[in-house]
Amino acid sequence: MTESIPPPPSDPTATSATAPERKVANGEPGRRREDESGPVAAVANESPALTPPPDPPSSATPDVPAPTPSQSSTPISEQQMIQDLPAIQQSQPQAVPQAPPPPPTRMIQPMYVVMIASELAPVAKVGGLGDVVYGLSRELELRGNAVEIILPKYNNMRYDHIWGLTRAYENLRVPWFGGTISTSVWFGFVHGRKCFFIEPHSADNFFNRGAYYGQSDDVMRFAFFCRAAMEFLFKTGKQPDILHCHDWQTALVPVLLWEMYQHLGLRHSRVCFTVHNFRHQGTTGEHVLRATGLNRPEYYFHYDRLRDNANPYALNLMKGGIVYSNFVTTVSPRHSWEAKDDGQGFGLEPTLHLHQCKFGGVLNGLDYDQFNPETDPHIPAHYNAATPDQKYDDKRALRNRFWLADNQKPIVAFIGRLDAQKGLELVRHAIFYALQHEAQFVLLGNSPERAINDHFLALKQQLNNSPDCHLEIGYDEELARLIYAGADLLVVPSRYEPCGLTQLIALRYGTVPVVRSVGGLADTVFDKDVSNRPLHERNGYVFEHADDAGLESALHRALRCYYDFPLHFRALMLNGMRCDYSWNHPGQDYLNIYEYIREK
């Protein structure tokens, strides 16, 4: 505010004459007029309070001060008052200046976005990547953008979730090792999302393996996918504003765009590259250059391009994605710092520092329509924060499904990939700790590594006769929903966790998470006892150190709260259900990023 109301004038005559006018103009000091609103009201309320003039002596009239020996006792005439009026008017306070109107909100023009990914829930899902691609695509479409998704056509996809599957492009000739591979591109809707599926016809059988990952030639499989996706966009004349690529499997897309396809006509597209997991980077040799037609190994083996930071004889596809993209995100703000500055970049820290001006973290969202205990078709009893008692019907259904004892014990669950990242030794410890401390335990998960699967299968055999434990080695989305709805606690003891969706789903379903303070877990779960958040935002239990003592400290507090303070435990459940970790905020964050890079 550049101008303020001057204090009342010192001349009693001027003060008494102007006070009534001031009241008419501004109302009572400190009180908003009925027609005031917005910025103008704020400015008026910030102004200094107007002090009324002092009460005159009882022997004087309100308009004339008591005479003094040096003053004439002659009354002031009406003519004299009129002559003095300009001076009186000048002494009046100036009107309250109005604040300038707020600048108009800058509207982001709708964009044409193409997602290129190796997973999409529910048709091809291994971890959270598939959920992110589906949820973000849906949010962008709800905001008026045109979104298409390009995926490999795996032979083990959930084809029952694809509507109207038909060939969209026949005999796409994709360059490969100096020749071409005939490829079909299929189109179909996955719960409303527009999807294209790449199907190569070659002896390599890239996507007919009965598995999404875990093959010895994964780098070549997904290098072909990148080249085929770009060739499809080029041959069909598509000109997306944004290519949004996910993880190392699609990291060659920005390299192909800037080194090859921009010279063929794809000059308008810009690339956002999201890293979901820095551990898997797609390191390979120069043969991938010959296969994709990039060639020039001496050029791409430069340290500032694709050469691996640790191995000068290897190419790193994820590094290429970071170098060549217009913006790079990871999936939570905490993990962006951990990857760049806390040793969780798995060797890519120097590259992230070099490109830190285009690197940041956007917390993943959760599709609140798909993951909704009020409408979820996979659970027998529906509920929300107003009817949480219905959750216990799902708990009984879960016990019946796994033949667990029907008692008063809480159910502790683990859902997810059986991967070293998830802290598997802590998962194992949590099983035995829960069973020894008046709790039941349910596990659902599998691993692409046979040794890990065999270990948990042996553990399953060891605990098979326990009425309080069931380990399900595999993954089934419908069964996962029943566990989320029926369990009381979900343990997530990850050694590192870029974001994590399991804790978000658990919160949505009123299942209290017990997590390690790392990555997206630390961004979304706040400890009941030691958080600096207000009580209504505390929604779980958190521990710092990835060891047995750390896990026990949090799990012990959670179990004691369940038994000794049931009302507090119920409050935690409701706090979690009231959280908003939908795609609403991340969707806007990504649109801001797209707008930032679209004209660069």
LUMMAR-576580 format. One line per 10 residues: for each residue y, z, x of C-alpha. Coordinates in steps of 0.5 Angstrom, whole numbers. Last residue first. Example, Ala and Ser with C-alpha at 12.3 -4.5 7.8 and 13.67 -1.06 7.14 Angstrom:
<atoms>
-2,14,27 ~ -9,16,25
</atoms>
This chain:
<atoms>
-48,-51,24 ~ -47,-53,16 ~ -53,-50,13 ~ -53,-44,18 ~ -49,-39,15 ~ -51,-41,8 ~ -58,-40,9 ~ -57,-33,12 ~ -53,-31,6 ~ -58,-34,2
-63,-30,6 ~ -59,-23,5 ~ -59,-25,-3 ~ -66,-25,-3 ~ -67,-19,1 ~ -63,-15,-5 ~ -66,-18,-11 ~ -73,-18,-8 ~ -76,-12,-11 ~ -75,-5,-7
-72,-1,-12 ~ -74,6,-12 ~ -76,9,-19 ~ -83,9,-18 ~ -83,13,-11 ~ -78,18,-14 ~ -83,19,-20 ~ -89,20,-15 ~ -85,25,-11 ~ -83,29,-17
-90,30,-19 ~ -92,33,-12 ~ -86,38,-13 ~ -89,39,-20 ~ -96,40,-17 ~ -94,45,-12 ~ -100,49,-9 ~ -105,43,-10 ~ -102,37,-9 ~ -96,40,-4
-102,43,0 ~ -105,36,0 ~ -99,33,2 ~ -97,38,8 ~ -104,37,11 ~ -103,30,11 ~ -97,30,15 ~ -99,35,20 ~ -106,32,20 ~ -103,25,22
-99,28,28 ~ -104,32,30 ~ -109,26,30 ~ -105,22,34 ~ -100,16,33 ~ -94,21,34 ~ -88,21,29 ~ -90,23,22 ~ -88,22,15 ~ -89,24,8
-87,21,1 ~ -82,19,-3 ~ -75,23,-2 ~ -69,19,-5 ~ -68,24,-11 ~ -68,30,-6 ~ -62,27,-2 ~ -64,24,5 ~ -64,28,11 ~ -71,28,11
-75,34,13 ~ -79,36,7 ~ -81,30,3 ~ -81,25,8 ~ -77,19,7 ~ -81,12,6 ~ -78,5,6 ~ -74,4,13 ~ -79,8,17 ~ -85,4,14
-81,-2,16 ~ -82,-1,23 ~ -85,6,25 ~ -85,13,23 ~ -92,14,21 ~ -94,14,14 ~ -97,18,8 ~ -95,14,2 ~ -95,18,-5 ~ -98,13,-11
-93,12,-16 ~ -95,5,-17 ~ -89,2,-15 ~ -89,7,-9 ~ -96,5,-7 ~ -94,-3,-7 ~ -88,-1,-3 ~ -93,3,2 ~ -98,-3,2 ~ -92,-8,4
-91,-7,11 ~ -85,-8,15 ~ -86,-10,22 ~ -91,-4,23 ~ -93,-1,29 ~ -99,4,31 ~ -100,4,24 ~ -102,11,20 ~ -101,8,13 ~ -105,13,8
-104,12,1 ~ -104,19,-4 ~ -106,20,-11 ~ -110,14,-12 ~ -112,11,-19 ~ -106,5,-19 ~ -106,3,-12 ~ -114,3,-12 ~ -114,-1,-19 ~ -109,-6,-16
-114,-7,-9 ~ -120,-8,-14 ~ -116,-14,-17 ~ -114,-17,-10 ~ -121,-16,-7 ~ -122,-15,0 ~ -128,-14,4 ~ -131,-7,7 ~ -131,-2,1 ~ -131,5,4
-133,10,-2 ~ -132,18,-1 ~ -133,24,-5 ~ -140,24,-8 ~ -142,23,0 ~ -149,19,0 ~ -146,13,3 ~ -142,17,9 ~ -146,15,15 ~ -148,8,12
-140,7,11 ~ -139,9,18 ~ -144,3,20 ~ -140,-2,16 ~ -134,1,19 ~ -136,0,26 ~ -139,-7,24 ~ -133,-10,21 ~ -129,-8,28 ~ -134,-11,32
-134,-17,28 ~ -127,-18,29 ~ -123,-22,23 ~ -123,-15,20 ~ -124,-12,13 ~ -121,-8,8 ~ -121,-3,2 ~ -122,5,3 ~ -123,11,-1 ~ -123,18,0
-124,24,-4 ~ -120,31,-2 ~ -122,38,-1 ~ -120,39,6 ~ -126,37,10 ~ -127,30,6 ~ -119,29,7 ~ -120,30,15 ~ -126,26,15 ~ -123,20,12
-116,21,16 ~ -120,21,23 ~ -123,14,21 ~ -116,12,19 ~ -113,15,25 ~ -118,11,30 ~ -116,5,26 ~ -108,5,28 ~ -106,-1,23 ~ -105,-5,29
-112,-5,32 ~ -114,-9,25 ~ -118,-7,19 ~ -113,-11,15 ~ -111,-7,9 ~ -112,-1,4 ~ -113,6,5 ~ -114,11,0 ~ -113,19,-1 ~ -116,21,-8
-114,28,-10 ~ -119,33,-12 ~ -120,36,-19 ~ -127,33,-20 ~ -131,27,-23 ~ -135,26,-17 ~ -134,18,-14 ~ -139,13,-17 ~ -134,7,-14 ~ -132,4,-21
-133,11,-24 ~ -128,14,-20 ~ -123,8,-20 ~ -123,9,-28 ~ -122,16,-27 ~ -116,15,-23 ~ -114,9,-28 ~ -114,14,-34 ~ -110,19,-29 ~ -104,14,-29
-103,15,-36 ~ -100,21,-34 ~ -94,18,-31 ~ -91,16,-38 ~ -83,15,-37 ~ -84,13,-30 ~ -89,7,-32 ~ -96,7,-35 ~ -101,2,-36 ~ -109,4,-37
-114,-1,-35 ~ -112,-4,-29 ~ -112,-11,-27 ~ -108,-14,-32 ~ -102,-11,-29 ~ -97,-10,-35 ~ -93,-3,-34 ~ -96,-2,-27 ~ -92,-8,-24 ~ -94,-11,-18
-93,-18,-20 ~ -87,-17,-24 ~ -84,-13,-19 ~ -85,-18,-13 ~ -84,-14,-7 ~ -78,-15,-2 ~ -79,-15,6 ~ -73,-12,9 ~ -69,-17,13 ~ -68,-16,21
-64,-20,25 ~ -63,-25,31 ~ -58,-31,32 ~ -53,-27,36 ~ -59,-24,40 ~ -62,-31,43 ~ -62,-28,50 ~ -64,-21,48 ~ -70,-24,44 ~ -72,-29,49
-72,-23,54 ~ -76,-18,49 ~ -81,-24,48 ~ -87,-20,52 ~ -90,-17,46 ~ -84,-16,42 ~ -85,-9,41 ~ -82,-6,47 ~ -77,-2,44 ~ -71,-6,45
-72,-13,42 ~ -78,-12,38 ~ -76,-5,36 ~ -69,-7,34 ~ -72,-12,29 ~ -77,-7,27 ~ -72,-2,24 ~ -68,-8,20 ~ -75,-10,17 ~ -78,-17,17
-76,-20,23 ~ -71,-26,22 ~ -69,-32,27 ~ -63,-36,26 ~ -62,-44,28 ~ -69,-45,30 ~ -70,-48,37 ~ -71,-42,42 ~ -74,-37,37 ~ -79,-43,34
-81,-44,42 ~ -82,-37,43 ~ -87,-37,38 ~ -91,-43,40 ~ -92,-40,47 ~ -94,-45,53 ~ -98,-43,59 ~ -98,-44,66 ~ -92,-40,68 ~ -95,-34,64
-91,-28,63 ~ -85,-31,59 ~ -89,-37,56 ~ -86,-43,57 ~ -83,-46,51 ~ -76,-48,52 ~ -71,-44,57 ~ -77,-42,62 ~ -78,-50,62 ~ -85,-52,61
-82,-56,55 ~ -79,-61,60 ~ -85,-62,65 ~ -90,-62,60 ~ -86,-69,57 ~ -91,-70,51 ~ -88,-69,44 ~ -93,-73,41 ~ -97,-67,37 ~ -103,-68,41
-100,-69,48 ~ -96,-63,47 ~ -102,-59,45 ~ -105,-61,51 ~ -100,-57,55 ~ -104,-51,54 ~ -103,-45,49 ~ -100,-39,47 ~ -100,-38,39 ~ -95,-32,39
-100,-26,35 ~ -97,-19,37 ~ -90,-21,34 ~ -92,-20,27 ~ -88,-23,21 ~ -83,-27,25 ~ -79,-31,20 ~ -76,-38,23 ~ -70,-40,19 ~ -69,-48,20
-63,-53,19 ~ -64,-60,15 ~ -59,-65,15 ~ -61,-69,21 ~ -68,-71,18 ~ -66,-79,20 ~ -71,-81,26 ~ -67,-78,31 ~ -67,-71,27 ~ -75,-72,27
-76,-72,35 ~ -74,-66,39 ~ -70,-62,34 ~ -75,-63,28 ~ -81,-62,32 ~ -79,-56,36 ~ -76,-53,29 ~ -83,-54,26 ~ -87,-52,32 ~ -87,-45,30
-91,-46,24 ~ -97,-42,26 ~ -93,-38,30 ~ -90,-34,24 ~ -86,-37,18 ~ -82,-43,17 ~ -76,-44,12 ~ -74,-51,13 ~ -67,-51,10 ~ -62,-56,7
-68,-60,5 ~ -68,-68,6 ~ -74,-71,3 ~ -75,-78,5 ~ -82,-78,3 ~ -84,-81,10 ~ -80,-76,13 ~ -82,-70,9 ~ -89,-72,10 ~ -89,-73,17
-86,-66,18 ~ -91,-63,14 ~ -97,-67,18 ~ -94,-65,25 ~ -94,-57,23 ~ -101,-58,20 ~ -103,-61,27 ~ -100,-55,31 ~ -104,-51,26 ~ -111,-53,27
-109,-54,35 ~ -107,-47,36 ~ -113,-44,31 ~ -118,-48,36 ~ -123,-42,37 ~ -122,-40,30 ~ -120,-33,27 ~ -116,-35,22 ~ -116,-38,14 ~ -124,-38,13
-129,-42,10 ~ -128,-47,16 ~ -126,-53,12 ~ -118,-53,14 ~ -119,-57,21 ~ -125,-61,19 ~ -124,-64,27 ~ -128,-70,24 ~ -122,-72,21 ~ -119,-73,14
-113,-68,14 ~ -111,-64,7 ~ -104,-62,7 ~ -103,-58,0 ~ -96,-59,-3 ~ -93,-53,-8 ~ -88,-52,-13 ~ -88,-45,-15 ~ -90,-43,-23 ~ -96,-39,-22
-98,-43,-16 ~ -97,-51,-19 ~ -100,-57,-16 ~ -99,-62,-11 ~ -104,-65,-6 ~ -102,-69,1 ~ -108,-73,3 ~ -108,-75,11 ~ -111,-80,15 ~ -111,-78,22
-107,-82,27 ~ -107,-85,34 ~ -104,-82,41 ~ -107,-75,41 ~ -105,-74,33 ~ -100,-78,29 ~ -100,-77,22 ~ -102,-83,17 ~ -101,-81,10 ~ -107,-84,7
-105,-82,-1 ~ -99,-78,-3 ~ -98,-73,-9 ~ -106,-72,-10 ~ -107,-68,-16 ~ -107,-60,-18 ~ -104,-59,-25 ~ -105,-51,-24 ~ -107,-47,-18 ~ -109,-40,-19
-117,-42,-20 ~ -117,-46,-14 ~ -117,-39,-10 ~ -117,-42,-3 ~ -124,-43,1 ~ -123,-50,2 ~ -116,-49,6 ~ -111,-54,4 ~ -106,-53,9 ~ -99,-50,6
-92,-53,4 ~ -88,-50,-1 ~ -82,-53,-5 ~ -76,-49,-7 ~ -70,-52,-11 ~ -65,-46,-12 ~ -62,-43,-18 ~ -62,-36,-17 ~ -69,-35,-20 ~ -71,-40,-15
-69,-36,-9 ~ -73,-30,-12 ~ -79,-34,-13 ~ -79,-37,-6 ~ -78,-30,-4 ~ -84,-27,-8 ~ -89,-32,-6 ~ -88,-33,2 ~ -87,-25,2 ~ -94,-24,-2
-97,-29,3 ~ -95,-26,9 ~ -97,-19,7 ~ -104,-20,9 ~ -110,-25,9 ~ -108,-29,3 ~ -109,-36,1 ~ -109,-37,-7 ~ -105,-31,-9 ~ -101,-31,-5
-99,-36,0 ~ -101,-37,7 ~ -100,-42,13 ~ -93,-43,11 ~ -87,-48,11 ~ -82,-46,6 ~ -78,-52,4 ~ -71,-50,1 ~ -66,-55,-3 ~ -60,-51,-4
-55,-48,-10 ~ -48,-47,-7 ~ -46,-40,-5 ~ -40,-38,-9 ~ -35,-34,-6 ~ -32,-29,-10 ~ -25,-29,-12 ~ -20,-25,-7 ~ -18,-19,-10 ~ -12,-19,-14
-6,-16,-10 ~ -4,-9,-11 ~ 1,-8,-16 ~ 7,-4,-13 ~ 9,2,-17 ~ 17,1,-20 ~ 22,3,-15 ~ 25,10,-16 ~ 32,11,-19 ~ 38,12,-14
40,5,-15 ~ 40,6,-23 ~ 45,12,-22 ~ 49,8,-17 ~ 50,2,-22 ~ 51,7,-28 ~ 57,11,-25 ~ 62,6,-28 ~ 58,8,-35 ~ 59,15,-34
66,15,-32 ~ 67,11,-39 ~ 63,17,-43 ~ 68,22,-40 ~ 66,27,-35 ~ 69,34,-37 ~ 74,37,-33 ~ 72,43,-30 ~ 74,40,-23 ~ 70,42,-17
71,46,-11 ~ 71,53,-15 ~ 64,51,-17 ~ 62,48,-24 ~ 55,49,-27 ~ 52,42,-26 ~ 52,37,-32 ~ 47,34,-36 ~ 42,39,-38 ~ 48,44,-40
50,49,-36 ~ 50,57,-37 ~ 43,58,-37 ~ 42,55,-30 ~ 39,48,-29 ~ 31,48,-29 ~ 29,44,-22 ~ 28,37,-23 ~ 20,34,-24 ~ 16,33,-18
13,26,-19 ~ 6,26,-15 ~ 6,21,-9 ~ 2,15,-11 ~ -5,14,-10 ~ -6,14,-17 ~ -2,8,-18 ~ -5,4,-13 ~ -12,6,-16 ~ -10,4,-23
-7,-3,-20 ~ -14,-4,-17 ~ -18,-4,-23 ~ -15,-1,-30 ~ -9,1,-33 ~ -8,0,-40 ~ -9,7,-42 ~ -4,10,-37 ~ -8,14,-32 ~ -5,21,-30
-3,23,-24 ~ 4,24,-26 ~ 5,23,-34 ~ 7,16,-36 ~ 10,11,-31 ~ 15,8,-34 ~ 17,13,-40 ~ 16,19,-35 ~ 21,15,-30 ~ 26,14,-36
26,21,-38 ~ 27,24,-30 ~ 33,19,-29 ~ 39,23,-32 ~ 37,30,-30 ~ 36,27,-23 ~ 42,23,-22 ~ 46,29,-24 ~ 42,34,-20 ~ 44,30,-14
38,31,-9 ~ 34,25,-11 ~ 27,25,-13 ~ 22,23,-8 ~ 21,15,-6 ~ 16,12,-10 ~ 11,8,-4 ~ 11,1,-1 ~ 6,-2,3 ~ 0,0,0
</atoms>
